[in-house]
């Protein structure tokens, strides 16, 4: 269970210290609220939701979701750039280099399955901002995938 929750944190956060801090907070919440779990077979989904919420609490304190940042330079490890088939781990590496706001909304919408209205409420932003950030994330990811994965695959 711990590796899965660690990967969940890693999807949202970049710095190892932040990941570890948020994961510790998530485990604290899980252990102190375990009595609220109604069905034991729902533990994994319940724990993941708590972990995502802890990541969001951390990000809301540190990220302006209404701000768009342009990446001036992107550095990927050479082994990633030479690959020709995109794998899950490759996508996670690409997510690490897009702006935090875009990355968070991409994770919530695409991976967690939340709608724009829910995301807007969670992050205290407008639905339009959520949609716009998702669009920026998709555009940046598409550019990165084309640049690093399909340029040499001919």
ChimeraX attribute file (.defattr): number of C-alpha atoms within 10 A of each C-alpha:
attribute: neighborCount
match mode: 1-to-1
recipient: residues
	/A:1	9
	/A:2	10
	/A:3	8
	/A:4	12
	/A:5	21
	/A:6	17
	/A:7	14
	/A:8	21
	/A:9	25
	/A:10	21
	/A:11	22
	/A:12	26
	/A:13	23
	/A:14	14
	/A:15	10
	/A:16	11
	/A:17	10
	/A:18	17
	/A:19	22
	/A:20	15
	/A:21	14
	/A:22	23
	/A:23	24
	/A:24	15
	/A:25	16
	/A:26	23
	/A:27	17
	/A:28	12
	/A:29	15
	/A:30	19
	/A:31	11
	/A:32	10
	/A:33	10
	/A:34	14
	/A:35	8
	/A:36	8
	/A:37	13
	/A:38	10
	/A:39	8
	/A:40	9
	/A:41	9
	/A:42	10
	/A:43	15
	/A:44	13
	/A:45	10
	/A:46	17
	/A:47	22
	/A:48	20
	/A:49	16
	/A:50	19
	/A:51	24
	/A:52	23
	/A:53	15
	/A:54	21
	/A:55	25
	/A:56	21
	/A:57	14
	/A:58	17
	/A:59	19
	/A:60	15
	/A:61	8
	/A:62	10
	/A:63	15
	/A:64	13
	/A:65	21
	/A:66	14
	/A:67	13
	/A:68	14
	/A:69	11
	/A:70	9
	/A:71	10
	/A:72	5
	/A:73	6
	/A:74	9
	/A:75	8
	/A:76	13
	/A:77	8
	/A:78	9
	/A:79	7
	/A:80	17
	/A:81	18
	/A:82	14
	/A:83	15
	/A:84	15
	/A:85	11
	/A:86	13
	/A:87	10
	/A:88	8
	/A:89	10
	/A:90	16
	/A:91	14
	/A:92	15
	/A:93	15
	/A:94	21
	/A:95	25
	/A:96	17
	/A:97	18
	/A:98	21
	/A:99	20
	/A:100	24
	/A:101	25
	/A:102	26
	/A:103	25
	/A:104	26
	/A:105	29
	/A:106	25
	/A:107	19
	/A:108	21
	/A:109	18
	/A:110	11
	/A:111	11
	/A:112	14
	/A:113	12
	/A:114	15
	/A:115	15
	/A:116	20
	/A:117	14
	/A:118	15
	/A:119	21
	/A:120	18
	/A:121	11
	/A:122	14
	/A:123	19
	/A:124	11
	/A:125	16
	/A:126	16
	/A:127	16
	/A:128	12
	/A:129	19
	/A:130	27
	/A:131	20
	/A:132	16
	/A:133	24
	/A:134	23
	/A:135	15
	/A:136	20
	/A:137	23
	/A:138	16
	/A:139	12
	/A:140	20
	/A:141	18
	/A:142	12
	/A:143	12
	/A:144	19
	/A:145	19
	/A:146	13
	/A:147	12
	/A:148	19
	/A:149	18
	/A:150	16
	/A:151	12
	/A:152	12
	/A:153	11
	/A:154	5
